[in-house]
Each structure stands twice: as structure tokens, then as C-alpha cells.
């Protein structure tokens, strides 16, 4: 037997949430077979088996917090299980012989049958829980209502259980659900509807939410934020995107506005590199970063994630578009690689995709600037002849570290960035 010790799975990570066991106690597994999915403060990580053997014990339940350098599961050595099984069989046989004289045969048979039925039922439920596909947020909802995931019919792809399936399951009559789960969920629904005494629901802040909470408090309390808002006319940019979109799709790329916004930002940073810098802990030095790694905030299932695209100044629009698509999909599934989360130098938050215009974003330390993109709207504007025309206007809100970035600097930088976006063809003059 040997305990699998949870290794260091990321810089500074000391604990993680056990999201999903991919095996059960007693399973025979192969080397490198995935055993468990754990959620760190940055991403969902899959832990493989170090060697072939049998799972003897799982030290944590799904939803528990596992500690780094502590046992995660117990795995028998390859080839050692048969010997261990022989010893167990001998011990069980001896135990039965010792107690046979004092226990009536019929009572022993009933006891064994009940234990066997209970074990089989538990094993069936556990297997159904593990095999049923569902996101971490849905599994947390299932645990909140004390339900069994295996008893809920999934309407998603490959039988995936969605949040709507859980809510629909709760509304079913008690006779159509598991008796105990139905009764308990009914009580919870009654409490929420006010028919009985209501209770406060307590949910621990952990994983990415816990890290985000700590970082936001630290950033907001230690960095003086200077907020600067502006409107950008993206009418010409939208027209250019419409022209280039078929060409991008022909090459297998999805062209949104984000690649243009990132490329224009990288060009503007050439003239204002302080927006792409960091401040040392003693606030005595400015460290200018050698490349522009632009992060994009993604509202994922696991919480807010900010993967970044490395070296945007050296990438083409299609290369940026492909990276945006890759990182967005990975972030929404909570499976972003650690390297994609490290080394960001400036961040974009596209809050306009969800709604809203202006915002007051909090800087993603140790970066010194962040911009929030608002919802693009068609608004009336005067042209050069004084006529009112319809234009596409995107509001933006900058937050700069006021320790090293003053209002004039961020305004001039924003104007430079805005110039590239309002006249996108001008970017051709500066592409390297």
C-alpha cells in the first residue's frame, strides 16, 4: 500500500477543492489513468495515477478541501493486491469460524444480506454520481439540496445534468423522486417560499472565488485607482471587421473586435510603455515589461479567470483571434493551463458582453492598468457637416495605478489607442 501525496500543482497553491472523483474505492486502475479532478485557485487540474494498482481509500469527499503535501488517496502497489486479498480472505474466514458458534445461522444470514444490500446500493449510487456528467457549479447545487446526481435526468449533451434539470427535479412530486432527497428538497423549497421558518444558507468562499476576494481587497486597499472614461466610435472598425470576417472564417478563425482592440493596445503601449509596467514592493522602482501580455477577464463556471495572450505586439490579427478563442473556451470550462494565467501585463474586461456601459474596474495586481469595455450602442452624432448620423459608440473605462500613472498619461495613452480603433487602417503604418 502507498498513499498518493498531493503534489505542488501551481505556484503558491497550498490547497484545492476535490471536484470529482473519476474512480471508486476498489477500482483497478492503470498507470496515468485520471483519478480525480481538483479545482485550484486558478484552474481545474486532473490528477493521474502514478502506477497501476487498486484504489483502496479516498481520503476526501467531493467538495472537500485537500491540502498540498497531504495524502489524497491510497493506492496498492502493482501485483500486491492478490497477496493482500488472500490475507483478508483468511482473516474473514477465521473471524467467521470464531463467531459461528455464538451467532444463529439465520440471524447471520439476514445480517449479511442487509449489509450486502446496503453496500450494493451505496456502490450503485456512487457509481452513478461519478459517471453522470455535470459542471462543478451544478454539483455544488446538488450537494446544497442534498440530492443524488445519479437520480437526476440530464437534458444536456451526452446526458449532462444542467442547472435547469436540478431545479426541475426539485419541482417533481415526492413520489417521483428519491424519498429522502425529495422530502429534504421539499423542506428547503418550503423554507425558501416562506411557508416555514427561513434559514440563512451558508456557502464557503473557496477556490478561485477566495483568491479573487483576497486579491481584490489587496488591490483596492493598496493601489490608488485613477478612473478615466471615454467613448470610442467603432463604426469604421465594425465595417472593416465585416469585410475581413469571411476571409478569417475561410482560414478557420472567428474574428471578433477583441483582436483589433488588443492589437491597437499593443501599438499604443509602444509609445506609453508605463501602462505595461509593474511597481516593486517597496514602491521604489518601475519595472517595464519586455512584451505585451494582454489578459482578458472571462466569467467562467469556476469564477473569474484572467488568461493572457503572450507577445501580442508580435502576433497577427488571426493569431490573436485564435488565442482568444482557445483561452475563452478553456476558461469557461475551468481548464486553463497555468502558463496561460501567469505573466499578464495589462487586462481587458469586456463587461459590455453582459450589459452596462461605464464601470470602475479594479486593477489586476501587479499590473498597473485595466480597461472595461462597455456595450456598443448605436447613438446619434454630428458629422463634419453638422448633420446628425447614426454611429456605433463603445464606452470604455480605464483604471490606472495613480502611484506611477497620472491623469494626463492615461488620457494621452487612451487617445492614442482610440485613434487606432476609430481609424483602423492607420494601424497598417505601424505593424512590424
C-alpha positions in Angstrom: 0.0 0.0 0.0 1.1 3.6 -0.6 -0.6 7.0 -0.1 -0.6 9.3 -3.0 0.6 12.7 -1.7 -1.0 15.7 -3.4 2.0 17.5 -5.1 2.6 21.1 -5.7 0.3 21.9 -8.7 0.9 25.5 -9.0 3.0 28.4 -7.8 1.8 29.4 -4.3 -1.1 26.9 -4.2 -1.5 25.2 -0.8 -4.9 23.7 -1.1 -7.5 22.7 -3.7 -11.2 21.6 -3.9 -11.9 18.0 -4.8 -14.4 18.5 -7.6 -15.0 15.0 -9.0 -13.6 11.5 -8.3 -13.2 9.6 -11.5 -12.7 6.3 -9.7 -14.2 4.5 -6.7 -12.7 2.6 -3.9 -11.8 -0.9 -5.1 -11.3 0.0 -8.7 -8.3 -1.4 -10.6 -6.6 1.4 -12.5 -3.8 1.7 -15.0 -0.7 4.0 -14.8 -1.5 7.6 -15.8 -5.3 6.9 -15.7 -7.1 10.1 -14.4 -8.1 9.6 -10.8 -9.6 12.9 -9.6 -10.3 16.5 -10.8 -9.3 19.2 -8.3 -10.0 22.9 -8.5 -7.2 25.2 -7.6 -7.4 29.0 -7.2 -6.6 29.2 -10.9 -7.8 26.2 -12.9 -9.3 22.7 -12.9 -6.5 20.1 -12.7 -6.7 16.4 -13.5 -4.6 14.2 -11.2 -3.4 10.9 -12.8 -2.4 7.6 -11.2 1.4 7.3 -10.6 1.3 3.5 -11.3 -1.0 0.5 -11.8 -2.9 -0.8 -8.8 -6.1 -0.8 -6.8 -7.8 2.2 -5.2 -8.1 1.3 -1.5 -9.2 4.5 0.0 -10.3 8.0 -1.0 -9.4 10.4 1.8 -11.7 13.2 0.7 -15.3 13.6 -0.5 -16.3 15.7 -3.4 -16.4 19.3 -2.3 -13.8 18.8 0.4 -10.6 20.9 0.5 -7.5 18.9 0.1 -4.1 20.1 1.3 -0.9 20.0 -0.7 1.7 17.5 0.7 -1.1 15.5 2.4 -2.5 12.1 1.3 -5.1 12.3 -1.4 -5.9 8.6 -2.0 -4.4 5.2 -1.1 -3.2 3.0 -4.0 -2.0 -0.6 -3.7 1.3 -1.4 -5.4 1.0 -3.3 -8.7 0.9 -7.1 -8.1 0.5 -6.7 -4.3 -3.3 -6.8 -4.3 -3.6 -10.6 -4.6 -1.5 -11.2 -1.5 -3.4 -8.6 0.4 -6.7 -10.2 -0.7 -5.5 -13.6 0.4 -4.7 -12.3 3.9 -8.1 -10.6 4.1 -9.9 -13.8 3.0 -8.1 -15.8 5.6 -8.9 -13.2 8.3 -12.5 -13.1 7.3 -12.7 -16.9 7.4 -11.1 -17.1 10.8 -13.5 -14.4 12.1 -16.5 -16.3 10.8 -15.3 -19.5 12.4 -14.8 -17.7 15.7 -18.3 -16.2 15.8 -20.2 -19.1 14.2 -20.8 -20.9 17.5 -22.3 -17.8 19.2 -24.5 -16.4 16.3 -27.6 -18.2 15.0 -27.3 -19.2 11.3 -30.5 -17.4 10.3 -29.5 -14.2 12.0 -26.1 -14.2 10.5 -27.6 -14.8 7.0 -30.0 -11.8 7.5 -27.2 -9.6 8.7 -25.0 -10.5 5.8 -27.9 -9.9 3.3 -28.7 -6.4 4.8 -25.0 -5.4 4.7 -24.7 -6.7 1.2 -27.8 -4.8 0.0 -26.7 -1.6 1.7 -23.2 -1.9 0.2 -24.6 -2.6 -3.3 -27.0 0.4 -3.0 -24.2 2.7 -1.9 -21.9 1.4 -4.7 -24.6 1.9 -7.3 -25.3 5.5 -6.1 -21.6 6.3 -6.0 -21.0 4.9 -9.5 -24.0 6.9 -10.9 -22.7 10.1 -9.2 -19.2 9.7 -10.8 -20.4 8.7 -14.3 -23.1 11.5 -14.6 -21.6 14.5 -16.4 -22.1 17.8 -14.7 -20.2 21.1 -14.1 -18.8 21.9 -10.7 -21.4 24.6 -10.1 -24.2 22.0 -10.8 -22.6 19.5 -8.4 -22.4 22.2 -5.7 -26.2 22.9 -6.3 -26.9 19.2 -6.0 -25.0 19.0 -2.7 -26.7 22.1 -1.4 -30.1 20.3 -1.8 -28.7 17.0 -0.5 -29.8 15.3 -3.8 -28.2 12.4 -5.7 -26.8 13.4 -9.1 -27.4 9.9 -10.4 -31.2 10.3 -9.8 -31.5 13.4 -12.0 -32.2 13.1 -15.7 -29.8 15.3 -17.7 -31.0 17.2 -20.8 -27.6 18.3 -21.9 -25.2 16.7 -24.4 -24.4 13.1 -23.5 -26.8 13.2 -20.6 -25.1 16.2 -19.0 -27.1 17.5 -16.0 -27.8 21.2 -16.2 -28.9 23.6 -13.6 -32.4 23.6 -15.1 -32.5 19.8 -14.7 -31.8 20.2 -10.9 -34.5 22.8 -10.5 -37.0 20.8 -12.5 -36.1 17.7 -10.3 -36.9 19.7 -7.2 -40.3 20.6 -8.5 -41.3 17.0 -9.1 -43.8 15.3 -6.6 -42.1 13.4 -3.9 -43.3 10.1 -5.3 -41.3 10.7 -8.5 -38.0 11.3 -6.7 -35.9 9.6 -4.2 -37.9 9.5 -0.9 -35.4 11.1 1.4 -34.0 13.5 -1.2 -37.5 14.6 -2.2 -38.5 15.2 1.4 -35.4 17.2 2.2 -35.6 19.3 -1.0 -39.3 19.9 -0.4 -38.4 21.2 3.1 -35.8 23.5 1.6 -38.2 24.8 -1.0 -40.9 25.4 1.7 -38.4 27.4 3.7 -37.4 29.5 0.7 -41.0 30.2 -0.1 -41.8 31.3 3.4 -44.2 28.6 4.5 -41.9 27.6 7.3 -39.2 29.3 9.3 -36.5 30.5 6.9 -32.8 29.8 7.4 -29.7 31.5 6.2 -27.8 29.5 3.6 -24.1 29.5 4.2 -21.7 28.9 1.4 -17.9 28.9 2.0 -15.8 31.1 -0.2 -13.1 28.9 -1.7 -11.1 28.1 -4.8 -10.9 30.9 -7.4 -13.6 33.0 -5.6 -11.5 33.0 -2.4 -8.4 34.1 -4.3 -10.3 36.7 -6.2 -11.7 38.1 -3.0 -8.3 38.4 -1.4 -6.7 39.9 -4.5 -9.5 42.5 -5.0 -9.3 43.6 -1.3 -5.5 43.9 -1.6 -5.6 45.8 -4.9 -8.4 48.2 -3.8 -6.8 48.9 -0.5 -3.2 49.3 -1.5 -3.4 50.8 -5.1 -4.8 54.3 -5.6 -7.1 54.0 -8.6 -7.4 56.7 -11.2 -10.6 56.2 -13.3 -10.8 57.6 -16.8 -13.8 57.1 -19.1 -14.1 57.7 -22.8 -16.4 57.0 -25.8 -14.9 55.3 -28.9 -16.5 55.5 -32.3 -16.1 51.9 -33.7 -18.2 52.4 -36.8 -15.3 52.1 -39.2 -13.8 49.2 -37.2 -17.1 47.2 -37.4 -17.2 47.8 -41.1 -13.6 46.6 -41.5 -14.3 43.5 -39.4 -17.3 42.7 -41.6 -15.1 42.8 -44.7 -12.4 40.6 -43.1 -14.7 38.1 -41.4 -15.3 35.8 -44.4 -11.6 35.6 -45.0 -11.0 34.7 -41.4 -13.7 32.1 -41.4 -12.2 30.6 -44.5 -9.0 30.0 -42.6 -10.9 28.6 -39.6 -10.7 31.7 -37.4 -13.5 33.6 -35.6 -12.8 37.3 -36.0 -14.4 39.5 -33.2 -13.5 43.0 -32.2 -11.2 41.8 -29.5 -8.1 41.1 -31.7 -8.3 44.6 -33.1 -8.7 46.1 -29.6 -5.7 44.1 -28.4 -3.5 44.9 -31.4 -4.3 48.6 -31.1 -3.5 48.5 -27.4 -0.1 46.8 -28.0 0.7 49.5 -30.6 -0.2 52.3 -28.2 1.9 50.7 -25.4 5.0 51.3 -27.7 4.5 55.0 -27.1 3.4 54.7 -23.5 5.3 51.7 -22.0 4.5 52.7 -18.5 1.0 51.2 -19.0 2.8 47.9 -19.4 4.9 48.0 -16.3 5.0 46.9 -12.6 6.0 48.6 -9.4 8.2 46.8 -6.9 7.0 46.1 -3.4 9.0 48.9 -1.9 7.5 51.3 -4.5 11.0 52.5 -5.4 11.3 51.1 -8.9 9.2 50.8 -12.1 9.8 47.5 -14.0 9.0 47.9 -17.7 7.9 44.5 -19.1 9.7 43.2 -22.2 6.5 42.1 -24.0 2.8 43.0 -24.0 0.8 40.1 -22.5 -2.8 41.2 -22.6 -5.2 39.4 -20.2 -8.9 39.1 -20.8 -11.3 38.6 -17.9 -13.6 35.6 -18.5 -16.7 34.8 -16.5 -16.2 31.0 -16.1 -18.1 28.3 -14.3 -15.4 28.3 -11.6 -15.3 32.1 -11.2 -13.4 34.9 -12.7 -10.4 33.9 -14.7 -7.9 36.1 -16.5 -5.8 34.2 -19.0 -3.4 36.3 -21.1 -2.1 36.3 -24.7 1.6 36.5 -24.8 3.5 38.9 -27.0 0.5 40.5 -28.7 2.8 43.0 -30.4 4.3 40.2 -32.5 1.1 38.4 -33.4 -1.2 38.9 -36.4 -4.9 39.5 -36.1 -5.7 35.9 -37.0 -3.1 34.6 -34.4 -4.7 36.8 -31.8 -8.2 35.7 -32.8 -7.2 32.0 -32.4 -5.7 32.6 -29.0 -8.8 34.5 -27.8 -11.0 31.6 -28.9 -8.7 29.0 -27.3 -8.4 30.7 -24.0 -12.1 31.7 -23.8 -13.2 28.1 -24.3 -10.6 26.8 -21.8 -11.5 29.4 -19.2 -15.2 28.7 -19.4 -14.5 25.0 -18.8 -12.1 25.9 -15.9 -9.2 24.1 -17.7 -6.7 26.9 -18.4 -3.1 25.9 -18.3 -1.0 27.6 -15.5 1.3 29.2 -18.1 -1.7 31.0 -19.7 -2.6 32.6 -16.3 0.9 33.8 -15.5 2.8 36.8 -16.7 0.0 39.2 -17.6 0.9 42.9 -18.1 -2.4 44.6 -18.7 -6.0 43.5 -18.7 -9.2 44.0 -20.7 -12.6 43.3 -19.1 -15.4 43.0 -21.7 -18.3 43.8 -19.3 -20.3 45.1 -22.3 -20.8 41.5 -23.4 -23.2 41.1 -20.4 -24.6 44.7 -20.4 -23.7 48.0 -19.0 -21.8 51.0 -20.3 -19.3 52.5 -17.8 -17.6 50.8 -14.9 -14.9 51.2 -12.3 -12.7 48.2 -12.7 -10.1 47.1 -10.1 -6.6 46.7 -11.2 -5.3 43.1 -11.5 -2.1 43.5 -9.5 0.8 43.5 -10.0 -0.3 45.1 -13.3 -0.8 48.9 -13.3 -3.8 49.3 -15.6 -7.1 47.7 -16.7 -9.8 48.8 -19.1 -13.5 47.8 -19.0 -15.3 47.7 -22.4 -18.9 48.8 -22.3 -21.8 47.7 -24.5 -21.6 49.1 -28.1 -24.6 51.2 -28.9 -25.9 53.0 -32.0 -26.2 56.7 -31.0 -26.7 60.0 -32.8 -23.6 62.0 -33.5 -22.8 65.1 -35.6 -20.6 64.7 -38.6 -18.2 67.3 -40.0 -21.1 69.0 -41.9 -23.2 69.3 -38.8 -25.6 66.6 -39.8 -26.8 64.0 -37.3 -25.8 60.5 -38.2 -26.0 57.1 -36.6 -22.7 55.9 -35.2 -21.6 52.8 -33.2 -20.2 54.0 -29.9 -18.3 51.8 -27.4 -17.8 53.3 -23.9 -14.6 52.4 -22.1 -13.4 52.9 -18.5 -9.8 52.9 -17.6 -8.3 52.3 -14.1 -4.7 53.3 -13.6 -2.3 52.9 -10.7 -2.1 56.5 -9.6 1.2 55.9 -7.8 3.0 56.0 -11.2 0.4 56.9 -13.8 -1.1 60.4 -13.7 -4.3 61.5 -15.4 -2.5 63.1 -18.3 -0.6 60.0 -19.2 -3.6 57.7 -19.2 -5.6 60.2 -21.2 -2.9 60.5 -23.8 -2.5 56.7 -24.0 -6.2 56.3 -24.3 -6.3 58.9 -27.1 -3.6 57.0 -29.0 -5.4 53.7 -28.6 -8.7 55.3 -29.6 -7.1 56.7 -32.7 -6.1 53.3 -33.9 -9.6 51.9 -33.3 -11.5 54.8 -34.9 -9.2 54.7 -37.9 -8.2 51.0 -38.0 -6.4 51.3 -41.4 -3.8 53.6 -39.6 -2.6 50.5 -37.8 -1.1 49.3 -41.0 1.5 52.0 -40.8 2.9 50.7 -37.5 2.7 46.9 -37.9 6.1 45.3 -37.6 
